[in-house]
Amino acid sequence: MTVTEIQQDNQNAGGTVSSQRRVLVVEDEPTIAESIAARLGAEGFKVAVAHDGPGAVDGFHTWQPDLVVLDIMLPGFDGLEVCRRIQAQRPVPVLMLTARDDETDLLVGLGVGADDYMTKPFSMRELAARVNVLLRRVERAQQAARTPALGSLRFGELEIDHVQRRVRLASGDVHLTPTEFDLLACLAAQPRAVLTREQLLAEVWDWTDASGTRTVDSHVKALRRKIGASWIRTVHGVGYALEAPLS
C-alpha cells in the first residue's frame, strides 16, 4: 500500500512552522490516522497517510516528508523496522506512537532513531505541538550549521562538535539522534550544574508542560547507553548534570 496525500483547505495556524512542511502519518487504524491528518492539516501541514510498514518505507522514499508520525504496531513490519529503514535513507525527525507505556519499547524506539514518543491515547493538540517542536529543532540545527560559533567542547575523552553535530569518545564516533545531541549539548553548556527536568524539557523540547518529564528520563537513559552511564549524574527528585572531569 502506498501513501495517500490528504488535501486540506485550512490556513496555516499562527505560531507554527508548518508552511510547506510535509508530514507522513503512518497508522494502521483509519480513524486515528484520519484524526491526526485532519489536525495537522488544520495546522497548515501537507499530510500523507500510510497504513502499513512497506507502504510507509515506499512513501517516505517517494514523498520525501520533513517529519514522520509513526505508530509502532503496523502490518507488514513494525514501526521500529520502518524507523530503521527510513533513517538509513535520510535522517528525519520521527515522533513515535505507542499503545503501551512500556519503557523498554520506548528505549528501543529511541535507539533506532525516533526523536520523541507519545503514548495512546493522546490529545491532538499535544501531538500538533510536538510536531512543531521537532521541526523547530531542525530549523535551529540548520541555523547553527550556518553560524558555527560554538565550535567544539571537550571533557576528557568526550568531544562535542557543534559544527558537525557529532560526538566522539576515545572508542570513536557515537551516533546520536538529533534530540539526544541537543540534550547532551544542553547539559554540556553548564557542566556539573544540575538542570531540572523542567529546564531540560523547555530548553531541548520547547515544551513547558511538566507532564512531559518522562520523555526527558527516557532520552537520558538512551543517551547513557550510548556514551556511558558515568557521564550523566542523576540528582533524585531534581534532574541531571553532566559529570565533566575537573580540570
CORDAHU-V391363 format. One record per residue. N is the residue number from 1. RES is the residue in one letter. PHI is phi in radians with two decimals (999 if undefined). PSI is psi in radians with two decimals (none if undefined). NEAR is the number of other C-alpha atoms within 12 Angstrom. Layout:
# CORDAHU-V391363
N|RES|PHI|PSI|NEAR  N|RES|PHI|PSI|NEAR
This chain:
# CORDAHU-V391363
1|M|999|2.30|18  2|T|-1.67|3.05|23  3|V|-1.33|2.67|31  4|T|-2.04|2.10|29  5|E|-1.39|2.33|27  6|I|-1.67|2.17|28  7|Q|-1.56|2.30|19  8|Q|-2.30|2.53|19  9|D|-1.83|0.09|15  10|N|-1.29|2.62|20  11|Q|-1.45|2.67|18  12|N|-1.07|2.25|21  13|A|-1.26|2.55|19  14|G|-1.12|2.53|14  15|G|1.46|0.05|14  16|T|-1.78|3.03|25  17|V|-2.01|0.58|31  18|S|-1.53|-0.11|32  19|S|-0.96|2.02|25  20|Q|1.15|0.15|19  21|R|-1.44|2.47|30  22|R|-1.87|2.34|35  23|V|-2.16|2.21|47  24|L|-1.71|2.10|47  25|V|-1.74|2.12|53  26|V|-2.01|1.84|52  27|E|-2.71|2.23|39  28|D|-1.49|-0.23|31  29|E|-1.59|1.97|22  30|P|-0.98|-0.69|18  31|T|-1.10|-0.77|13  32|I|-1.17|-0.77|26  33|A|-1.03|-0.77|32  34|E|-1.16|-0.65|26  35|S|-1.15|-0.75|24  36|I|-1.12|-0.80|38  37|A|-1.08|-0.71|37  38|A|-1.14|-0.73|31  39|R|-1.17|-0.79|31  40|L|-1.19|-0.60|45  41|G|-1.11|-0.66|36  42|A|-1.15|-0.44|27  43|E|-1.42|-0.11|34  44|G|1.77|0.04|31  45|F|-1.35|2.66|38  46|K|-1.48|2.23|37  47|V|-2.18|2.39|42  48|A|-2.23|2.68|39  49|V|-2.19|2.37|45  50|A|-2.18|2.63|41  51|H|-2.04|0.02|38  52|D|-2.62|2.97|33  53|G|-1.07|-0.94|35  54|P|-1.04|-0.71|27  55|G|-1.13|-0.59|32  56|A|-1.15|-0.79|45  57|V|-1.15|-0.75|39  58|D|-1.13|-0.75|26  59|G|-1.16|-0.62|32  60|F|-1.09|-0.72|41  61|H|-1.18|-0.73|23  62|T|-1.50|-0.56|18  63|W|-1.68|-0.36|27  64|Q|0.95|1.09|25  65|P|-1.27|2.80|34  66|D|-1.52|-0.32|35  67|L|-2.74|2.65|45  68|V|-2.18|2.23|51  69|V|-1.73|2.04|47  70|L|-2.26|2.05|51  71|D|-1.33|2.55|45  72|I|-1.31|-0.81|44  73|M|-1.52|1.92|27  74|L|-2.41|2.66|27  75|P|-1.23|2.78|22  76|G|1.52|-1.35|20  77|F|-2.61|2.77|23  78|D|-1.37|3.07|30  79|G|-1.14|-0.49|44  80|L|-1.12|-0.73|35  81|E|-1.22|-0.65|29  82|V|-1.03|-0.80|41  83|C|-1.08|-0.76|42  84|R|-1.01|-0.80|28  85|R|-1.24|-0.71|26  86|I|-1.28|-0.60|35  87|Q|-1.19|-0.49|28  88|A|-1.21|-0.53|16  89|Q|-1.30|-0.83|17  90|R|-2.91|2.25|20  91|P|-1.06|2.33|26  92|V|-2.65|2.52|36  93|P|-1.12|2.38|39  94|V|-2.24|2.19|47  95|L|-1.81|1.95|43  96|M|-1.55|2.41|45  97|L|-1.93|2.34|41  98|T|-2.38|2.49|33  99|A|-1.46|-0.24|22  100|R|-2.08|2.38|19  101|D|-1.52|1.07|21  102|D|-1.82|2.05|19  103|E|-1.11|-0.58|22  104|T|-1.09|-0.80|15  105|D|-1.05|-0.70|28  106|L|-1.14|-0.75|37  107|L|-1.16|-0.66|32  108|V|-1.11|-0.74|29  109|G|-1.06|-0.77|36  110|L|-1.13|-0.60|43  111|G|-1.19|-0.45|34  112|V|-1.67|0.10|31  113|G|2.04|0.04|41  114|A|-1.21|2.59|46  115|D|-1.74|-0.48|48  116|D|-2.74|2.93|49  117|Y|-2.51|2.74|44  118|M|-2.38|2.46|39  119|T|-1.71|2.30|27  120|K|-1.27|2.53|20  121|P|-1.37|2.66|14  122|F|-2.37|2.83|21  123|S|-1.51|2.47|16  124|M|-1.15|-0.53|25  125|R|-1.09|-0.79|17  126|E|-1.17|-0.69|25  127|L|-1.06|-0.81|34  128|A|-1.07|-0.69|35  129|A|-1.11|-0.73|30  130|R|-1.21|-0.61|39  131|V|-1.07|-0.78|44  132|N|-1.12|-0.66|38  133|V|-1.09|-0.81|33  134|L|-1.09|-0.70|40  135|L|-1.25|-0.59|37  136|R|-1.12|-0.61|30  137|R|-1.13|-0.67|32  138|V|-1.09|-0.74|31  139|E|-1.09|-0.73|20  140|R|-1.11|-0.69|25  141|A|-1.14|-0.70|24  142|Q|-1.14|-0.68|18  143|Q|-1.17|-0.72|15  144|A|-1.11|-0.60|20  145|A|-1.18|-0.52|19  146|R|-1.42|-0.40|15  147|T|-2.25|1.24|14  148|P|-1.35|1.21|17  149|A|-1.39|-0.45|14  150|L|-1.32|-0.54|19  151|G|1.16|-2.40|19  152|S|-2.06|2.62|21  153|L|-2.05|2.45|27  154|R|-2.25|2.29|25  155|F|-2.25|1.66|27  156|G|1.06|-2.12|16  157|E|-1.45|-0.13|19  158|L|-1.67|2.15|31  159|E|-2.10|2.28|29  160|I|-2.03|1.94|34  161|D|-1.73|1.83|28  162|H|-1.27|-0.48|32  163|V|-1.17|-0.88|23  164|Q|-1.63|-0.07|23  165|R|0.91|0.91|33  166|R|-2.19|2.64|28  167|V|-2.17|2.35|34  168|R|-2.26|2.50|26  169|L|-2.09|3.09|21  170|A|-1.03|-0.50|15  171|S|-1.38|-0.16|13  172|G|2.23|-2.96|14  173|D|-1.15|2.56|19  174|V|-2.00|2.13|25  175|H|-1.44|2.03|25  176|L|-2.04|2.60|32  177|T|-1.25|2.85|34  178|P|-0.96|-0.69|39  179|T|-1.18|-0.74|44  180|E|-1.07|-0.71|41  181|F|-1.10|-0.79|37  182|D|-1.10|-0.66|37  183|L|-1.13|-0.81|42  184|L|-1.12|-0.74|45  185|A|-1.10|-0.64|36  186|C|-1.13|-0.78|32  187|L|-1.15|-0.67|37  188|A|-1.22|-0.39|34  189|A|-1.16|-0.40|26  190|Q|-2.34|1.20|20  191|P|-1.00|2.40|25  192|R|1.27|-0.17|23  193|A|-1.42|2.45|22  194|V|-1.49|2.13|27  195|L|-1.85|2.30|32  196|T|-1.23|2.80|25  197|R|-1.03|-0.67|36  198|E|-1.14|-0.67|27  199|Q|-1.11|-0.80|27  200|L|-1.13|-0.70|39  201|L|-1.08|-0.71|35  202|A|-1.26|-0.72|24  203|E|-1.28|-0.76|26  204|V|-1.58|-0.70|37  205|W|-1.80|-0.13|38  206|D|0.98|0.57|26  207|W|-2.06|2.12|30  208|T|-1.78|0.01|20  209|D|-1.46|2.00|19  210|A|-1.10|-0.25|18  211|S|-1.16|-0.22|16  212|G|-1.59|0.15|28  213|T|-1.15|-0.38|28  214|R|-1.08|-0.57|26  215|T|-1.04|-0.75|38  216|V|-1.05|-0.84|39  217|D|-1.03|-0.76|33  218|S|-1.16|-0.69|34  219|H|-1.21|-0.62|42  220|V|-1.10|-0.75|41  221|K|-1.10|-0.72|31  222|A|-1.13|-0.69|37  223|L|-1.14|-0.72|37  224|R|-1.08|-0.65|28  225|R|-1.10|-0.47|22  226|K|-1.63|-0.65|30  227|I|-1.84|-0.21|31  228|G|1.90|2.36|21  229|A|-1.11|-0.49|18  230|S|-1.23|-0.27|20  231|W|-1.35|-0.41|29  232|I|-2.12|2.10|34  233|R|-1.67|2.35|25  234|T|-1.62|2.25|26  235|V|-1.88|1.79|18  236|H|-1.02|2.32|13  237|G|1.41|-0.04|13  238|V|-2.16|-1.23|18  239|G|3.06|-2.44|26  240|Y|-2.39|2.75|38  241|A|-2.51|2.55|32  242|L|-1.39|2.14|34  243|E|-1.48|1.22|29  244|A|-1.27|2.41|26  245|P|-1.07|2.49|16  246|L|-1.23|2.35|10  247|S|-1.38|none|8
